[in-house]
Amino acid sequence: MKLGQATLLSFLVTAQAVAAQETINLETITVESGDTAGEGFFGPSIPQDTAGVTKTGETIMATPRSVSVITQEQITERGATSVEQALQYAPGVVAGQWGLDNRSDWSNIRGFAPSTYHDGLQSRFGYYNDTKPETFLLDSVAALKGPASALYGNGSVGGVVDTTSKIAGAPSDNIVQLQYGSHNRKQIGVDFSDTLSDGRLSYRVVGLWRDSDTQVDHTQDNSLAFAPSIAWRATDRTTVKLLFNYQKTETQPLIQFASAWGTLYDSPYGGRLPDSLFVGEPGFDKLNTEQTSITAMVEHDFENGWTLDARLRHHESESDYNHAWWAYDNFGNYRYNADGTINRSFYSAHNTLEDTVADVNLKGEWALNGVRMKTLLGASYTRGLYDSDYGYGEQIAPIDPYNPVYAGYPDIELTDYPASTLEEYGVYATNRATFGERLHLDLGLRWSHIETGETAGTFTDSTVNAEDDAWSKSFAILYEAPNGLSPYLSYAESFTQEVTGSDAEGNPFEPTEGRQWEVGVKYQMPGTRSIFTVAAFDLTKSNLAITDPENPTFQKQIGEANVKGLELGAKHDFGEVSVDFGFSWLDTENADGYRIATVPEKFGSLWVNYTPEALPGWRFGAGVRYVGAAWDGADAQKTPSYTLYDAMIGYQTERFDAAFTVRNLTDEYYVNSCGSGACYIGEGRTAALTLTTKF
C-alpha cells in the first residue's frame, strides 16, 4: 500500500466522521494534570506525557506520532531489570532479539535498531564501551517510533529510545529497596532527596549495589551505581540542575553464538543444549565497564511566553572485554568437529569512549491573526571519540559443549588501532499552529552538518573520512475532538551517516535516508487517563549500499528497505482491573527483497493488574508476551514463534511495598533469533522478591 495518498484519504474520512459526532452533547469532565488518579507506589501507571522525547512538551494524546512511555511503576511491577526488558511490553518494539546478551540493550522499532538517548542527549557511540543503564536510576523509558531527524539530526530510521534520570527538583519519595532473586541476585537501592531551609536548593542521591550470578554458567552481573544531583532555583524564573553519574559493572558477554543444531534443532551429538550453556573460558570471559558523566541543565522562564531549556553532558567510559565463543567453522557438520567437540574463537579488546553533547532550545507561545502558535527553536552539538584496540588468539583445545572440560585460554596481544570520531552540529525549528482550539498543524525543519573520521590522538587530529550536510523535515495534522477522539496524519524523515567509501565512478557515498507516513487515531475516554491508539505506517530506508550489478567489486547506493505496519495499543483502568495491551503487524522487505532479519511479522503483549477491594493492599498482575516467527534476512532460516508468561503478586501500604515477580513463568525454552548458522538462546524463568519502604 502507498500511504502517501491512501492515508490522506483515510484521515479526511476519519476527521469527517469525528466532526459529525461533535453534535453529541457530552458532559465535560476536566482531568487535572496533578491529580493522583492512576498513581501507584512508584508513580503513574498510565503515562500522559511523552517524557520529553518529542521536546515540545505535548501530551501523548496531542502528539501526531506513535510514542510509548514506560514509567517506573510499570518497570517495577513487571520485574524489568533492564531497558531491554522494559521495552518488551511496548507496541511496535521487539526487544531482546539477540537473546542472552549483556553487552547492550537491544531492540528494534518498526524493523530497525533505534538511536539511543539519555536525558534528551545522544548516549551511544561505537560498541561495548559503556555501561547499560540501571532501571532503578531511571524515572522512565520512552520510545519515539519512526524517523526523528527533524529533531535529533543524524539517527536511525527506527526512531529514538530515551531514558530519563531520577534527578533533584522533581517530586519524589525517599525509598530504600531490597531485592533477592534467581541466580543468587542480591540488590539494594537507595533514593533520597531533600530541600534546604530557604527552598532554593534541593538535592537527590540515587544509588545501587548488586551482586548476582546469571542464567549462564560461570558468569556474574555485578554493579555499583551512584547518581547524586542538585537543583538550584537561582531566581524565581531560573533553575540550574547538575547530575553526576558513576557506574561500574562486572559481568560477562553471556551471548554464545551457538549452533542451530543443539538449540533450534536436536544435534546428532546430544539433543538440545541447556539454556545455561557457556562455551567461553572461566577466568577469561569478562565485560568490565566503568563510566562517569556530569550533566548540566538550565531552565529559564522569560515570563513572556518563552522558556529556555539548555543541556550539556560530558561522559567518559572504558571497558575490558574478553570473549570466547563458538567458532564459525565446520558448517558441513553443523558447526561441530567430527567427534562432537567444537572450536572456539578467542577475542580480547580494550574499548574507550569520550563524548560531549549539548542541546539548547527555546519554546514559545504566541498568536498570529487569531491562530495560536507554539514554536520550538533549537541548536545541538555532538562530539564523540571512541576507540577499540583488540586482538585474537588461538584456542588451547576444543571442548564438548554438552560436557565442557575447559582447556584454558591463550595470551592475546592487543593491536593499537586508530580511534573513530564523530562531530555533528545543527539547528532545528518546529511550529504548531492551532486553528479553532482543536485543529493542529505541525511543521518541523532541521539542518545538520556531520563529520566522521579516524584519529591516532585527539579529536582535533582526526582525518575526515565522511562529511555531509542534511536537511530533514516533518509535518503533521491532528484534530482533538471534544468526544476524546484525535485522528492524525504525519510525515517524518531521517538520515544516518553509516556508509563510507565510494562507488565505481568515485562518487562518495551519501547518508542513508528514511521517510515515514503514519496515519492514526487516538482516543481518551473523557474524565479518564485511559488511552487507546491505532496507527498504520509506511516506512522506507533508502540509499542502502548493495553490490553494483555492472561492477561487482563495487557497491552502489540503490537499495531500499521497506516496512508497512499496523499497531494497536490500549491502556485502560476498569476499576479493580487495569489492562495494558499492544499488538503489531509488520510487512518487511530488505534491500535484497527478503524479510528483514530478526523482525517478526506479528508480535504483541498484554499485562493485566487486579487490585480487589475485598483484599485491601493486595494486587495481582499477569502478563503474556507473544513474538511471532522471524527470519534471517535471506528467508533461509526461520525462527519459530514463542509465547512467554509473567506474573506478579504484591502487597502495599502507604509506606511499604512488597512484590514477588516472575518472568517466563513456565520456564519456556526458546530461541530469540537465528542467522548465519548461529542461534541465540532466550532467558529462562527468573523470580525476584522486592521490598521497598518510604521514609
ABEGO torsion letter per residue (X at the ends): XBAAAAAAAAAAAAAAAAAAAAABBBBBBBBBAABABGBBAAEBABBABAGGAAGAGBBAAABABBBBBBBAAAAAAAGBABAAAAAAABBGBBBGAAEBBAABBBBBBGGBBBBBBBGGBBABBEBGABBBBBAAABABBBBBBEBAAAAAEBBBAAEBBBBBBBBBGBBBBBBBBBBBBBGGBBBBBBBBBBBBAAGABBBBBBBBBBBBBBABBGBBBBBBBBBBBBBBBABAABBBBBBBBBBBBBBBAGBAGBBABGAABBBAAGEBBBAABBABBBGABBBBBBBBBBBBBBBBBAGAGBBBBBBBBBBBBBBBBBBBBBBBBGAAAGGBBAAGBBBBBBBBBBBBBBBBBBBBBBBBBBBBGGBBBBBBBBBBBBBBBBBBBBBBBBBABBBBAABBBBAEBBBBBBBBBBBBBBBBBBBBBBBBBBBGGABBBBBBBBBBBBBBBBBABBAAABBBABBBBBBBBBBBBBBBBAAGBBBBBBBBBBBBBABBEBBAAGBBBBBBBBBBBBBBBBBBBBGBABBBBBBBBBBBBBGBBBBBAABAABBBBABBBBBBBBBBBBBBBAGABBBBBBBBBBBBBBAAGBBBBGBBABBBBBBBBBBBAABBGBBBBBBBBBBBBBBAGAGABBBBBBBBBBBBBBBBBAABBBBBBBBGAAGBBBBABBBGGBBBBBBBBBBBBBBBBBX
